[in-house]
Amino acid sequence: MPCGRLFLLLLSICTLFAVPAAAPAHAEPTFVFLRGFQDPQNFEARLQGCVSQFKAAGGLSANILKQLDGAEVVVYYQKGGADTANPNPGGDSTGHILYLGWDSNLSGFYPDKAPKNPCAALLHELEHAARYFLGKECTGPADNNTAAYQYDEKLGSRAENFWLYKLRLTPQRTSYDFYGKPLPLDRWTRFPASPSFPVPAPPPCSRVCTQALALSSRPAAPALPACTRCIRFNQNGCADFRGGIYSGGDHRRVAIGSLRIIVGDLGYCQGRSPCEFKNCYVCPHLDTAFPLGATVTAIATPGQDSRFARWGAGACKGQGQTCTFTAKKDSCISAQFLLINPTAPPQSLPTVACPEDP
């Protein structure tokens, strides 16, 4: 018998009588890093270091990691803060891939004087990630689920306070910036924990939109709720927006800026991860669609040596750095920036057409 056939025969026999391997008792979360040119050199090592400390500390931090067993967490650098994206807006988030932004060099203090600690902020976001992975975090329209979203942030702040307590850093967080408004944190969010202040049950989370309906500019499109998940252009119930970040400058340098998009009063952002485009001079990939009737806020922030110049043609034209509008028809959002001190004036801005909103 030829050697090749003998090998296949032996392999078949071994397969028939092989004892199935025992399933692993525990599959730890997998962290996948989205690398960018602004990433700190220590970014990945710092995250792994925090995770190792969470495991060794036990208690709440180890329990949060345990809840992420089998999860895939995509991590990217987010300067100055941290955020976990809703992996399935309006639907069941159980088992979905998670997207987490984090600053490994976070420092400073919150408005309530609590210290900003990178590992504590990471644990805050891992709490959100674990709840999304288990289907416990609210994924419904934020405008209709204020209590549920506040509860989720209180749990995240509780995890952050747990780590501040472990590090003996004071004071702990007593308030949270809830989309521009201070949210007082209940006693149960602080440590040491007290039997007198147990963690309450979560408020109900509705995935049904009750916002006012808006008619589409497209003749064949029906009116759909403002919480419709818009995932492509020319989708019924959605308005298409084009644009991005456009910058001027002199012949040596180009201005840079950031653009953050918030859909709805509480930051529902259509599954976009992240919802902010940072320090770009051109970000054409901002092109997206918003639910008809949704309130959209666009925030333009100039980068180093740059200033906000204006909004291009479209929904934000003529407004200040923070623009708010209702998505009623196809249009554009184009944030434009100039240099503060051009080295070789004059500088000029590009002309950006917006054919959808003449």
BAGU-985575 format. One record per residue: x negated, y negated, z of N, C-alpha, C in turn. Coordinates in steps of 0.05 Angstrom, whole numbers, plus 5000, padded with zeros to 4 digits. Layout:
BEGIN
XYZXYZXYZ
...
END
This chain:
BEGIN
498350245000500050005000498249755000
498849554983497249314983497249185010
494949045016494748925042496948725048
497748575027499848365032502448495041
503248715028505748845035505548975063
503249085070502849205096503148995118
502048755112502248535131505148455136
506648435114509448355116511048565131
510448825126511849045140511349025170
508748995178508048975206509348735219
509448515204510648265214513648315219
514948455201517848515204518348685228
516648895232517049075255516648915281
514648745282514148585306516448405312
517548295291519848105294522248255306
522748505297525048655306524848715336
522448765346522148855374521048625392
520848385381519848165397521848085418
520848015441522547915463522947615459
525347525458525847235454524447075476
523246855467521846675486523946535503
523246515528525046375547525246075539
527645965540527945685534526645515555
525345295547524045125567526045025587
525145025612526944945633527544645631
525844505617526144215618524544095595
525943925579524643795557524443495562
522143405568521843115576522442935552
523142685557523642505535521242465518
521642425492519542365473519542065467
517241945471516941655465515541625438
516841495420515741435393515341135391
512941055383512240775383512340655355
513940435353513940285328511740065330
509740095315507439915318507839665302
506839445313507039185299504439035303
504038825287501438685288501138525314
503338475329503238325354502938495379
502938765375502838945398500238895415
500538875442498138865459496539125456
493939105459492239335456492939555476
494039485499494539685520497439775520
498939715499501839745499502640045505
501640225489502440505493501440625519
498940555526497740655550499240555575
500140295574501540185597504240325600
505640385578508240515580507840795592
505940945582505441215592504641205622
503140995629502340965657504740915675
506640745666509040695682510640955685
510941105663512541355664511241545683
508641575683507241755702507741665731
507741405736508341305763511241365771
513041335752515841395758516241685767
514841875752515042155759513942205787
511642085793510242135818511842025842
513241805837514641665859517041825868
518241985850520642125858523041935861
525142025874527441855879528841765854
529741515854531341415832529741415805
527241335806525641315781525341595768
524741805784524542065773527142175763
529342095776532042185768532842065741
532041815737532641685712531241825689
528641895693527242045673528442315668
529342445689530542705686533042695669
534542475671536942445655536342415625
533842335619532942305592531642555580
531742775594530643025583531843075555
530043125536530843185509531442945492
531242695503531842455488529442365471
530042235449527942095433528241795437
526241675448526341385454524241245436
525241075418523540925401522940655415
520340605419519540375435518040175417
518639925419517339715404516639485423
514739325415513839095432515838865429
516838765452518638535452517438335472
516238135461514837935477516737795496
515937785522517337625542519737755555
520338005548522738125560523038425553
525438525555526038805549528938825541
529539035526532339065516532639355506
535039465510535739725499538139685481
537939765456540039725437542339935440
544739845436547040025436546740215412
546440475416545840655394548240725377
550640675386553040745371555340555379
555240305371557340115379560140215373
561840205393564540285390565040585390
562840745393563141035392561741175415
561541435412560241605433557241595428
555741515448552841485446551341735455
552741935464551442175475549442305455
546942335464544942475448543742305425
544542055422543441895400540541815405
539041765384536341645386536641365399
534741305417534941055432532740865423
533240605423531340395415530940205438
528440185447527840035471525639835466
526139575470524039375468522939305495
520339245497519139205523516539055520
515938885540513338735541511638855563
509438985555507639115574506138915591
506038665583504638455598506538255611
509038345616510938165628510038045654
510437795658509537665683511337425689
510937305712512437065720514737145739
516736975740518937005759521636955746
523637095756526437045747527436795761
529736685752530836445765531436485795
531936745804532436795832529936835848
527536775835524936795847523837075849
525237275840524237555840522037575819
519837725825517637745806518337915782
517337845759517638005735515338205734
515938465736513938675736514438855711
512338915695512839075671514139345676
513139495696514239755701517139735711
517639535728520339505738522239445716
521439265697523139195674523539445656
521539605653521739855637523740045650
523640075677525540255690528340155687
528739885688531339765683532439865656
530739845635531639925608531940235606
530340385619530640675619533240765632
534140605652536840665664538940635642
538840415627540740375605540540605585
538040665577537640875557538741145567
538341215592539341465603542441475602
543641255609546541245609547641255581
546341125562547141165534546941455525
544641575532544041855524546142045535
547141995559549142165572552042075565
552341865550554941775543556341625565
554841505584556041375606556041065603
554240955588554140665584556440575566
557540335572559740235555558640165527
560040265507559240195479561440045465
563639985479565839855466565339555461
567139415449566739125443566238975469
564038825470563338695495565438485504
566738365484568638155491570938275507
571538535504573738655518572938825542
570338825548569339005570567438865588
568138625596566338465612565538605638
567438715652566838855678565039095674
565439245652563839475647560939395640
560639185624557939095617556538985641
557938845658556738735683555838965701
557439175703556739405719554239545708
554039575682551639695670549139535676
549339265675547039095682546339105711
548339135728547739165757546239425762
547039645748545539895751542639865742
542239725719539539675710537939515730
539139305741537839145761537239305786
539039485793538539665816536039825812
535739935788533340095782530839915783
531039665774528739485775528139415804
530139375821529639325849528439555864
529139805855527940035867524940035863
524039955839521139955834519739725848
521139495850519939275865519639355895
521639505905521439605933519139795936
518739975916516540165918513840015918
513639795902511239645901510939435923
512939425940513039225962512938935952
514238895929514338625918516938495926
516738245935519138105944519237825931
521637705930524237825937525238005914
527138175920528438325899530438155884
531338255862533238105845535938085859
537037845859539637785871541637685850
540637625826542337535804541137625778
542837625758542037715731543137515711
541437445691542337255670544137405651
546737375654548637525638549537355615
547937365593548537215569548936915575
546936815589546836525595548236445620
549536625635550836555659549836735682
549236625706548236795728550336985738
549637235740551337445750550337525778
551737465800550837555826550737855828
548637955840548238245843549138335871
550838535872551938635897549738755915
550438785940548438895959547639175952
549339335939548639605932546439625911
545739395898543639405878540839365891
540739335917538139275930537239505948
534639505954533439715971532039585995
531939736017532840016020535840046019
536740276007539540316004540940346031
543440276032544940296057547540446052
548240636070550740786068553140596068
552740366079555040176080555640046053
553740076034554039956008553540165986
555340355983555040565963555340455934
554240595915554640515887557540575879
559040375870561840415863562140565836
564540665832565140795806565140585784
564440665760564340475738567140385729
567440135721570040035710570640185684
573140195675573740315650572440165626
571740315605570640195581572440255558
573540055546575340095523573840065497
574140255479572940235452574840125432
577240035441579239925423578939625423
579039505399578739215397581439085399
581638875415584238735417583938445408
581638375395581238105386583238045364
583537785359585337705337584237805310
585937875292585137975266584737745247
583037795227582537585207582737705180
583837555161584137645134581537625118
581037815101578637825085578837645061
576637535051576637385027576837565003
576437825006576638004984579638084981
580838064957583638124954584538404963
582838604959583638874965583038964994
581738795009580838875036583038825056
583639025073585638985094584538835117
586238725134585338595159584538815179
582138795190581138985209580338845234
580138975257579338845282576538725280
576038525296573438395295571238565306
571938795318569838975328569139195308
570039175283569239365263566239375261
565139615258562239645255561539615226
560139405219559439345192556639455186
556539645168554039785163553039755134
554539615118553639575090555039325079
554039235056555339015042557839115028
559638925022562138975008563939185023
563739175050565339355066567839215075
570139335072572739215080572639145110
573638905115573738815143571238675152
569338635134566738515141566138275122
564538095132563537875116560537905113
559537875089556637915083555137655087
552837675100551137445104548237505094
547137315080544437335070542737105082
540137145083538436935093536137045109
535236895128532936975144531536735155
528936755156527236535166525536435142
525736175137524236055116522735815127
520135795120518435595132517035435111
516535185118514835015102512134975114
510534795104507934745114506234605094
503634575100501834455080500534685064
498534615048497334825031495535005046
495034955072493235125088494735305107
496935205118498335355139501335365134
502735555146505635575144506735595172
508935455176510335465202511535735207
512035805232513236055240515535995259
517436185261519636155280521036425284
522836425303524436655310527336605307
528836815301531736795297533137025311
534836955329536337155345539337135337
540537365332543337375324544937515346
547137385355548837505375551637505363
552937745363555637775353557437815377
559337635381561137655404559937505428
561637445447560737285470558637415486
558537685486556737825504554437975490
553937905465551538015452551938265435
554338345429554738585412553538525385
551638685376550138605353550038825331
552238965328552539145305550539365303
549339445325547439665324544739585314
544339325308541739225299539739255321
537339355315535339375335532639295324
531439085333532538905353534438695340
535738535357537438325347535938065342
533338075345531737835342529437885324
528837685307526637705288524637485297
522237575306520437405319518037325303
517337065304514836955294514337035264
516336995248516137045220515836785204
514736795181514936565163516936625141
517536885136519736965118520837225129
523437235134524637485144527137545127
526737615102529037665084530737905093
529638075110531138315119533338245139
533737995144535937915161538637975148
538738005122541238055108542938265122
545338195128547038375144549938305140
551738445153554638395151555738375180
557738205183559038165209561938225207
563238315229566138365228567638105223
569638115206571337875202572637795228
572537535234573737435258571937435282
569537555280567737565302566337295306
565837225331564236985337561337045335
559836895319557036945315555436705325
553336765340551436555349548736615338
547536415325544836445315543036245330
540836335340539036165356536336155342
535435915334532835885321530835775341
528535905343526435825362523835795347
522735555347520135515332517835665347
515935755331513535875342511335675347
508935775352506635605359506135405337
505635155344505034935326507234885306
509634965312511834935293514234805306
516034705289518534585299520834665282
523234675294525634735279526234495261
526634545235527234325217530134305211
531434525203534234515195535234795189
537834815186539135055175539535015146
539035225130539535205101542535215096
543235215070546035225062547335475074
549835445083551335665094552735595120
553235795136554935765159553835575180
551235555182550035395204549135115195
549435045170548434795160549534555177
547634385185548334145200548434185230
548234425240548234475269545434455281
545334455307542734455321541434725322
539434765339537935015340539735255347
541835205363543735415369546235365353
546935545335549135525317551235725324
553735645324555935835330558135795308
559136025298561236015278562836265279
565136265265566836495263566436615235
565936875234565437005208568037045193
568636855174571136865159570736935130
568236905120567736955092564736995088
564037095065561137145059559736875060
557236885071555736635073552836695078
551336505089548436535094547736425121
545536515132544236405156541336375150
540336135147537536095140536335885158
534635985177533235805195530635715182
530135455183527835345169526035185189
523435215187521535105205519334945191
518134755205515934595194513734585215
511334525207509034485225509334225241
508434225265508533985282506433785272
503933885268501733715259500433835235
501633785211500333885187497633775183
495733945174493033855170492633715143
494433775124494133655098496933585087
498133365098500833295089500733205059
503033205046505733255057506333555057
508233625074509233905075512133905064
513034125055515634145043517034405051
519634405050521234645055522334765029
522535025028523635145004526635085001
527635084977530535064972531735344971
533535404989534635674991537535654982
538235794961540935784951542735974967
545235904969547236074982549636094963
549536264943551636274924554336364935
554336504958556836604970558436374983
557036154989558335935004557535674992
558435604968557435364955558235114969
END
